[in-house]
Amino acid sequence: MYLNLDHGPTVEGCKRAIDAGYEFIHIDISQANHDASDEEIIAKTREVVEYAKFTGALVESEPHYFGGSSNVHTEDINYEEIKKTFSTPEGARAFVEATGIDTFAAAIGNLHGKYPVPKVLDLDLLADIREAIHCQISLHGGSGTPLHYFEDAAKIGVSKININSDMRYAFRTTLEKTLRENPNEYAIVKLMPPVYAAVQEVVESKIKAFNSVRKGGGLMAKIHHCWCGDSRCLLLSQSDALTPVCESPEHCFARLDLGAKADVNQIHFSTGGGATNAAVTFSRQGHYASFMGAIGHDPAGQAVIADLDKENIDTHLVRYSPKYSTGYSVLLLASNGERTILTYRGASTHYHEADFDLSEEDADWLYVSTLAGNMSMLDKLFQQAKRRDMKICFNPGKRELAQKDKLLGLLSDVDVLTLNKEEMQQLVSGEDLEALVRRGLRLVPVVLVTDGVNGSIASDGKTIVRALMYDDRPSIDRTGAGDAFASGFLSEWARSGNLKNSVIMGSANASSVVMKIGAKAGILYAGTVLHVMPIQEREL
């Protein structure tokens, strides 16, 4: 739920709403001036978008005025005229790119107000607009529209539908009926219940049509099941050949000449993979941890199992591939702690859905890193987890992020979402961390976003925590830093539900990991004394 300024006609009014704490701003320049030029609408919309970045408020707009008014109309709908104001995919894309808005208000047959005939929506046009733009889509003027249009629109990807006229109509007509039937009653408390019930019936019918029933989740935890690719890792370091070559501070690379031999003065063997790294954090922090993954019948697979056994991690859900070898990575470690990874994923990305089943498992949390883009497998595990009352913490990988629409559909089951800044920007729009977190909260109850040396931010919808680096010492090896932060955060969140302490734990765990070679050596144990760090918490 959010506080929405609808049809704000001026930049100044929108800015006042942002300052007052409104979370969703509709800037509608063309409502006040139907003859406003495209340049004026774009410039003023862009000004509001930039101003909203200070609070993370979402901004909605459209490139031109479309008809109707929020009243009960008696005239029919002239669709030949209305079609002249329909949105186009090309126009929508140009407007979104020019303004940077979060939500595009589409015109596809929707009209403000309630009419004596049903409205007809052009769903094919809506689908084309959905393909053309990468932001949310809203439909104003939804009142009086048959519900099957909404059902289809929600499936296509509309995220906001305005239906105020239907609610007003239900309120007034029911109030008039109640007054007629009770001419001698003056107690408001007795007159209003049927009015409230009529409005509630309208709202509930829309919620069902929008496929928005039970969108939410609870929190708490102890036991963890984990999934991700698992591998044997070879780290090569202390070589002049791995000295970073930088075109700019943001773009550095390793240069290895073809046909040359490069001396390496130090090698390290370890095991890795997001789930094994996370499982070690959970176990060392005193939780019962169980690992789920696929490995091969080979020495690398034996090393993975040996490391997990040493950390007291349950491995009864491990599956062995009869065909593929255990994943293997070679890490080229530069002197500044950054690395290039050559990865053979092997068994970790070759499996059958029947191999993994949570239907008989008893856990409080399911921690999921990546399933190499296997969205049907994710859906199966998420559904099983929810049936077993497990909470879900999800750290999707690049192959899941590449399937944005499917990923967004899965997030309704997720309780905690953790991504870095660049990854989060693939899901929601926003340049700064707070804007990303605020928009992420529309998808899941708890959001954690990290930004390397710039620190992290998290919110549970009640408070927001902004933290800088736990330690500012130079990194030795950044391998596993993201896994350490996410699993450290969840280990404390599962224990206490305290957002600030969870961010501190995640920050400390990641800082410890990057000070040692390998992804597991620096993972913290329960009872480690943590020092003060730069961190702020405030109400959202």
N, C-alpha and C positions, 0 to 999 in steps of 0.2 A: 504494500500500500504506500502511496506517495501523495504529496500535496501538489496539485496541478494548477497552473495558471493557464486557462483556456482562452484562446483568441486574444492574446495581448496585442493591442493595436499600436503601441509605441515602444521604442527602445528604452525610454526612461522608465516606463511602467514595468517592463520586463526586468530591468536592473533592480528596481525596488523590490520586486518579488524574490529575486535571487538573494538580495541582501537580507530579506526577511526569512529566508530558509526554505523557500519553495524548491522542490526537487525536480519538477518537470515544468518546462517553460514552453508554451506555444506562442511564438512570435508570428503575428498575422497582419502584416503591413497592408495587404490588399483589402482587408475588411474595412478599415477606416477610409481607405482611398482606393476605390475600384480601378482608378486610372493610373495607379502607381506604376512607374516604369520597371522593367526587369532589373536595371542597374540599381535603382533605389531599393528594391526588395532584397536583392542579393547583398548589398552593402550593409543594410540595417540588420539583416539576419546574421551576417557574419560578425557584426559588432556584438550582438547578444551571445553568439557562440563563444567568442573570445572571452567575454566577461564571465560566462558561466563556468569557465575552467577554474576560477578561483574557488568554487564550492563543489564542483563536480555535478552540478545540475544538468539534466538532460534537456536538449533543445529540439523542438519540433517546428516544422514550417512547411510551406508549400509555395510554388512560384507564382500562383495567381489565385484570385478569388473564384470560388465556385458556389453555385446558387443555393437558394433556400434560406429559411430562417427558422429558429428554434420555436416554432409555433405549430398549432394544428391547422393544416391547410384544407381548403375545400376544393381547390382546383386540381385537375389531373396533371400528370407529369408530362411535359413536352420533351421527349427524349431526343428529338432531332436538334433542339436547342442545347440540351444538356450535354450531348456528345461533343459539342464544340469546345467544351471546357474540360474534357477528359485529359488525364495525364497521359504522357507518352513515355516509353522506356528511355528514349534518347534525352527527352527533356528532364526526366527524373534524375538520370545519371549526371547530366550537366549541372543541375541545381545542387545536388548533394556534393559534388566535387568543388563547386564554387563557394559553398557556404560552410561545409564541414558539419552539418547538422547530424544529430543522432537518430532522428525519426522523420521520415518523409510522409506527409499527409497526402495520400493518393486520392484521385477522383476517378472512379470507375463506374459511376451510376449512383453512388451514395449522395444524398442531399440532406441538408439540415432541415429538421422538422418532420412532422408526421402527415402523411397524405392519404387520401381516400382509396388509393390503389397501391398495391405492393411495389416496392422498389426492385429493380432488376440490376444485378451487378455483373460486369463483364469480367468473369474470372480468368479467361484466357489473357486478357490485358494485364490483370493483376499478376499472373504467373510470369509474363514477360518483364514487368517492372521488377519483380522479385529477382529475376536473373540479372537485371541490369545494374542494380545498386547493392551496396554492402552495408546497409544500415537498417534500422527497424522501419516497419511500415505501419501507418495508422489509417483508420477509416473514420472520418467524421461523418455525421449524419447517418448513423446506423439505425435510427428508430424507424419502425415500419417495414423493416426488411425481413423476409422469410428466413427462419433460423437455418435452413439448409445452406444458404449462402455463407453464413458465418462459419458453419462447420468446415466448409471447403476453404474459406479464406484463412482460417486458423491453420489448416494443413499446409496451405501454400506458404505461409510465413508471416501473416499479419499479427502484430503483437499488441495493438491497442485499438479498441473500437468504442466510439462514443454513442451512447443510447439514452441521453438525458430526456429527450422528448417523450419516449415511451414511459419513463419513470414519472414525469410531470403529469402525463395523461392519466396514468393509473392513480396517482395521488389525488388529482382534482375530481375525477369522475367518481372515485370511491368515496371521497369526502362528501360530495354532493348527494350521493345515494344514501349515505349514512345519516346526513342531516334530514333528508326527506323522510326517512323511516323513523327518526327519533326527534320529532319537532319540539318536544318538551325537555330534552336533555341538554344541559349546559356544562356538564363536567367534561372537560377536555380529555381527562384520563380515561373516560369511558367511550368517547367518540373516536379517538385516534387509533386504537388497536387494529380495526379492520383496514384502515388506511395504510398503516405500516405494513400489514400483512400483504396487501395488494402490491405495494412497491417491492417488498421482499420477493414475492413470487416472480415479478418481472426480472429482478436482478439474478435470481437463482437460475431462471431459464436461460439467460444470456451466458452465465458462467458455464453452464453445461454445454451450450453450443460452442463456446470459445475453447472448450477442452481445458478449462482452468480449475477443475475441481481438485481439491487437496494438493495444490502446488505448494509444498513446504516440507519441513522435516524437523526432527528433534535431535538431541545431542546427548552423549554420555558414552563411556567405554572402558574396556580393560584388555580384551584379547584381540589380537590382530592376525588377519590373514593377508598375505601379500602376493602380488603378482608382478612380474616384469621379466625382461630378458635377463639371463644370468650367464656369466662368462668367466673365463680365465683371462687374466690381463698380464701383459708384459710391458713394463715401463722402461723406456730408454732415455737417459738423461746425461747431463754433463758432457756435452759435445759442442764444439764450435760450429758444427754444421747446423745446429738447431737454434743458433742465435737469431732472434726475431729481426725480420726486415720490414720496416714500417713505411708505407706510403703516406700515412697520416696517423695521429694518435688512435683513431678508430679502426684502422685497417692495417693489421700486421699479418705476416705470413712467414712460414718456414720455406727456405729455398734449398732444394736438394737437386744437385746436378745429375742428369742422367749419365750412367756409365761410371760415376765416381764412387769411391769408397769413403765412408765417413766414420771416423773413430768415435766410439761411444765409451765413456769411462765408468758408467754405472748402470746396472740393470736391477729391476725389481720384479718379482712375480707376486701376484695377488689375485683374488677373485673379486668380481664386481657385478654390476647390474643393479638397477634401481630397487628391485624388491629385496635382494639379498642385503644391500646396504641399509635399507630401511628396517629390515628384520633385525639386523644387528643393533641398530639404535633402540628399537623397542625392547629387545631382550636385555641390553645393558642398562636400560632405564627401569627394569624390574617388571615389565609386562611379559605375559606369555605370548610368544610369537610363533606363528606357523608359516612356512614358506610354500608357495604354490608356483611351480614353473616346470619347464621342460629342459632336459639335458641329454647328452649322449652317453653311450657306454664306452667311455674313454678316460684317460688319465686326467684331463681337464675337468670332466664331470665328477670324478672321484675327489678332486681338490675342492670343488664347490661344496660337496656333501661334507667333507672333512671340516671345512671352515665353519659350516652351519652347525655341525655337531659340537664343535669346540665352543660355540657361542650359546649352546643349549636351545637351539631353535628346532622346532618340530618339522620333520621333512616327510611326513607320511603322504602329503599331497604331491610330491615330486613325481613326474612322469618321465620315462626314458624313451627317446626316439630310436626306433630300430634302424633308421636310415641315415640320420644326420648327426654330425658331431656337435659337441658342446660349443656354444659361441666362444669366440676368441677375439681379443682386441690387442693391438699394438699401439701404445701411446708414446708419441714423440714429445718430450717435455722440454719446453724452453726455459731459459734462465729466469724469466719473469713470472713463472708459475703457470702460464698458459700452455695449452697442449693441443696437438692435432691427433685425432684418433682414427686408426684404420680398423674397421670392424667387420668380422665375419659373424653373422647372427645365428646361423646354423639352426640347431634344434629349437631355440627360443622363439622362432617365428614359423615353425612347421609343426602343427599339432591339429588334432581333431576336437571339435566341441565336446564330444563324448568323453574325452580324456579328463575333463575337469568339471567337478560337480560340487556345489556348496549345499545341496539340499539336506545333507545329514550333518553339516558342520555347525558347531556352537561357538560363535564369536561375537564380540561387541562391535568390532570395526573390520571393514574390508578396505585395505590400502591398495590402490591400483596405480601403477606407473604407466606403462604403455603395453598395448597388445598389438603393436605393429599395424594399427589401423583396422583390426578385425572388429568392426562395430557390432556384428551379430553376436559375437562371443561376449563382448562387453555387455550388451543388452541382456543376454542370458544370465551372466554372473550378477549383474545389478538386480535383476528381477528376483533371483534366488536369494540374494542378500537381503532384500527388503522383506521377502516372505519369512526370513529367519530373524527379522528385527535387527539386522546389522546396519550400522551407520557406514557411510562410504566416504572415504577421502580419495580424491582423484587428482593425479598429476599427469595429464595427457601428454603424449609425445607428438612429434611433428606429423606422423601419419594420421593420427586422430584429428589434429588441428586442420589438416588438409581437407577433411570432410566436415566442414563447419556445420552444415545444416543437420547432419546426423548427430554430430556431437552435441549441438544445442538441445536436441531432443532427449539425449541421455542425461543431461544435467539436472533434469527435474528429480532424479533419484539421488543426486549427490548432496552430501551434507557439508563437505569442506572441499573447496577447489583451490589448488595451489599451482601457480605458473610464474614464470619470469615476465618482465615487462613486455618484451617483444612478443612472447607467446600470447599474453593477454590481449595485446593489440590486434591479434588475429580474430579474437572473439567479439570484442567490443571496441568502440572508438574512444579515443582519449590520448592526450600527449603526456599528462602527468599521472603519477601513481594514484592520487586520491580520486581523480576522475575515473580511472580504470576500476578501482575497487568499488566505488559507488555504483557503477554500471554493472559490475559483476554481481552485486548483491541482488540484482533483479533476476539472476539465474540460479543462485544457490544461497543458503543461509550464511555461510562463512567463506570469506575470500582472503587468500594470502598471495601477495605479489612481491617478488624480489627483483632487485635492480642492481646486482653486482656490488661494486664499491659504493653505490649511492644508497645502500641499505634496503629497507623493506617497509611494507605497509600491510595491515590486516584489519578486518572489521567483521563483527558478528551481527551487524545490523543495529546494535545498540551503542557501541563505542567504536572508535577508530584509533588504531595504534600506529604511530609512525616512528621508525627506528633507523638510526644510522648504523655504521659498522660497529660490531662488538669489539673488535681489535683492528687497529690500523697498521699492523705489521705487514710487511710484504709476504705474499703467498709463496709457498714452495711448490704446491701442486693443487690446482683447482678441481681436479677430478672428484666427482661425488659431492661437490658443495651443495648443489640443488637438492639432491637426495637427503643430505644431512639436515638441511634447513627444514624441509617439509616433514621429515620423520621426527625431528626434534620438536617441531611445533606440535605435531599430532600427539606425541607421547605425553606432553604436558597438558594439552587440551583434553585428552582422554582422562587424565588423572584429576584435573582440577576445574576445567572449564573456565580458567582465568586467561583472558586474551593477552594481556600484557605479559604475564609470566610465560605464556606459550611462545610469544615472539622472542622473548629473551632466550628461552631454551633453544629455539631454532637457530637464532643468531650465534649463540655460543657454540652449538654443535657444529655448525658450518665453519666458524672461525677456527675451531680446533682441527677439523678435518683438513683444511687447506694448509695447515702448518706441518703436515706430514706427507710422505709419499704414499699414494694409494688412497682408495676411497673409504677404507675401514679403520685404518690404524689410529686415526685421531678421534673416532666416535667416543663420546663421553659416557662415563658410567654414572649410575644413580649415586647421589651424594656428593658429586663434584661441586665445590663451592664456586659460585658464579660471581663475577665482579659487577660493579655498576656500569651501565652503558648509556649513551645518549638516546633517550626514548621518551615519547610523549603520548599520553592517552587522553582523549576527550570524548564527550558524547557526540554521537553522529547527528 
